[in-house]
Amino acid sequence: MSIRDSIVLDRHRTAAKWVGSVAVIAAAAAVAGLSTFGTFTDSSSPVDTGVSTGVLSVDVSRPDGTTTSLFSGGLFVAGDTRSSRVDLVNDGDVALSSVTLTSRATSSSVLDSDPVNGLQLSVRSCSQPWVAVGSSFTCAGTVRSFYTGPMVVSGRALAGAASLAAGAVDHLLLEATMPVTATGDAFEGAESSLDFIFTGTQRNGSAR
């Protein structure tokens, strides 16, 4: 974005008419006060320059192209674990200073409100796409752990994420686990709906 500020100087001349001897005296004073001087100026050729801004964008998608629920597969029972792969892509053209994960319950129950016995979340990244082996997944590259804890997450920074770089991608594996301690009437028939939000923040500006 560019801003141009124009300033125009407006000069007005005021003419005064004098009469009689006053006009003669003024003319004489003007002649007596004359002197000689010179002013030299030069200008360089114009230098072209352009300023543009970058595009900040992050995208989350399922690598298999499906749009089903992250942890589909029927009802959870104590001890169950469900896994889901997602790709977090920095599809902009600027680097990010941070990427954070937030999950929130849009329809809450003991499944998300109990931080100990309720659903637990694990978020890991692989430097290569995760490979399905039966009902589990393996990573042939380097694994980085981003988060392990309660299902509801508030602004968790994905430290060292590959997607901090423009055009890079994190191959994420999200796992939801129902602890074996999730027993009792409160957990029977409980149901929660959650949103997962990934937020990219631009890097700080600097002198160039």
MOGINOR-V314289 format. One line per field, one symbol per residue. ss: DSSP state (A for helix, B for strand, O for the rest). phi: phi as a letter, one per 20 degrees, with the letter a starting at -180 (. if undefined). burial: # if it has 9 or more other ideal C-beta (glycine too) atoms within 8 Angstrom, else .. A space follows every 50 residues. Layout:
ss->???
phi->???
burial->???
//
This chain:
ss->OOOOOOOOOOOOOOOOOOOAAAAAAAAAAAAAOOOOOOOOOOOOOOOOOO OOOOOOOBBBBOOOOOOOOOOOOOOOOOOOBBBBBBBBBBOOOOOBBBBB BBBBBBBOOAAAAOOOOOOBBBBBBBOOOOBBBOOBBBOOOOBBBBBBBB OOBBBBBOOOOAAAOOOOBBBBBBBBBOOOOOOOAAAOOOOOBBBBBBBB BBOOOOOO
phi->.ccdddcdedddedecddcmffffffffffffefbdbccdcbceffdfbc ccdeddbcccbefenfcfggdfpoffcgnfccdbecdddeeeccfdeacc dccbeebdbffdeefdefgdcccccdfcgfdfcmeccccededcedabrg fecdlffefmffffegnecdeecdcdcegfeecoffefmfbcccddcdcd dffffbfc
burial->......................#..#........................ .....#.#.#.##............#.#...#########.#.#.#.### ###.#...######...##########..#......#.#...##.##..# ###..#.#..#####..############..#....#..#.#.#.#.### .#......
//
